[in-house]
Amino acid sequence: MFFEKKNNKATFKKQTGDLTRPSKDNPDEKKQSTSSTSEVTTKTDDWQPISDSTDVFIKEVKEQIHSPADLVIRYVTDSITILYIDNLIKEDILNGKILPVLQNIQEGTPSSINSQLPLSQVNVENKLNQSIDTMLTGAVMIHVAGHALVTMVIIPARESRGLSAPENESQVIGSQVGFNESLSTNISLVRRFILSKNLSNEKLKVGNQTNTSLSILYIDGVASEQNVNTVRQRIQALDIEDLIDSAELAELIDDSSLSIFPQMLLTERPDRFCDGLLSGKIGILVDGSSMGILCPYSFIEFFQSREDKNLRWPIATFIRLLRFLAIFISIFFTPMYVASLTFHYEVIPQPLLVPLSESRARVPFPPILEALFLELIMELLREAGARLPTKIGQTIGIVGGIVLGTAAVEAGITSNILIIIVALCALSSFITPSYMMGNVIRLLRFPIIILAGFWGYYGIMLALCILLIHLLRQTSLGAPYMAPFYPPRLKDLGDSLIRLPYPFIIRKSPNARVEDSDYSKMHVKLKGNKEKVKE
């Protein structure tokens, strides 16, 4: 007998786990279900053999997949029958390479078919359930009458969009290609950047209904083996019905799903993804998703862009500092306005008191309601612009903001100064390179505004303390979320708030250390004609 060769450790474990078949009499192994018949069928599917009778085999396949309308059954010869799902296979390969061989084959046995087909992915299965799962991923089942085996020819045909520039992570200097929804295409993009034999690729499947394929990518000897094992175990421990997108997987396997802060980066840029792998991180690519996952990831790294490494270090440092200034403006400017007008008039400069009083003379609401009202309008405009088509969304955002802002001031609902502050806060929130972290910054403003409206600057300080405590308690795959500031790592500060010149930066992520690794001891020193020296 010939069996399908699997490189995936998790799949091999799942297949060999059938040798220790669970007892039906053990109540701990039974699921609570209203239909005991379907429960027994689910448990015994892996043990159901393939019938040597063609008619019985076709009947069993139809029963397993509920006789779908796109199931194609073709009788090639008197003894050879093929089954496949329409539009899931490459029919040009089927008609050009498979059918001519089957029609001219002399000895109709699974072994002879396996040896004569001019294709690489040809396997022989003896279990009905596994062969059906393979067919649903894009394979042709070849059954020979009189043999309790089936030959699987894997020729998947999945429609996917062509490669294009990333839409959410644009940059001026650097690569202009992004991931798409094809797992194989995304892996090929990664291998185009990293031509290393140490690049490891482990394939798993998640979801009882969707059976979604995903790949865990890391560089052997660079990534921490403990982190790799943690990611692998968390994914294998998932018992879910469906997995559609990588964002769902990131929330399912992170350290704290209740936190609003993302602990894993979602990126659509292959260059940023590969840069993370080279820094010792673990990457995850999910079939059907155009976003890759990188972990572990620290808080400070969410505000770094791949383009920072393509710019000269003084310019990159200035842009990074500008991002952190924008974060402070986006979170605290509106709460400071509310706190100053409600409790702390003494902090407002004297020349600004008169125009501020004049602008608020006609406003009937307290500053907290005024600020929440404008912030809510800004969020509505932002969401409307994002959900509408591109050209209409831009028009709605610009025209809606101008019209509503002007009308609100003329109606006496808000003041001119608050409109400027809210617009500045909204503009600052767009500077964050990570869309997920940008959403967190947008959300943080609202509770801080409420605390500022009740307790002034004391409320802002309370919110800041709670925020810092929460960040210090967070981890990403067990690594400190606030690294390299807590715990302090002086040699990792060169690529955090600032970006030092390359000769002074060690090529290593602060959260992905490998002890006793030659890679972790390598760095570039400026010596003579800028040679690379290994220490």
Disulfide bonds with the S-S distance in Angstrom:
none
